[in-house]
């Protein structure tokens, strides 16, 4: 047995014959989904929108400057001592 929806439901009308109510409900749902999507876009994090927050470039510069600093001699000596076999 194959289930088929009644014709009244396919064209957007309600099964009780109130066609305009079915269409009105669909329009309200569509408008609500559009509003929710717009709100989500407005409140989405900058990362999700493809933008970086204002402080990100300063943080990146600080990180890069720390990474580029030379290794202190005391650390280099410690590493060499740890690398030596006992």
ABEGO torsion letter per residue (X at the ends): XBBBBBAAAAAGBBAAGBAAAAAAAAAAAAAAAAAAAAAAAAABBAAAAGBBBAAAAAAAAAAAAAAABBBBAAAAAAAAAAABBX
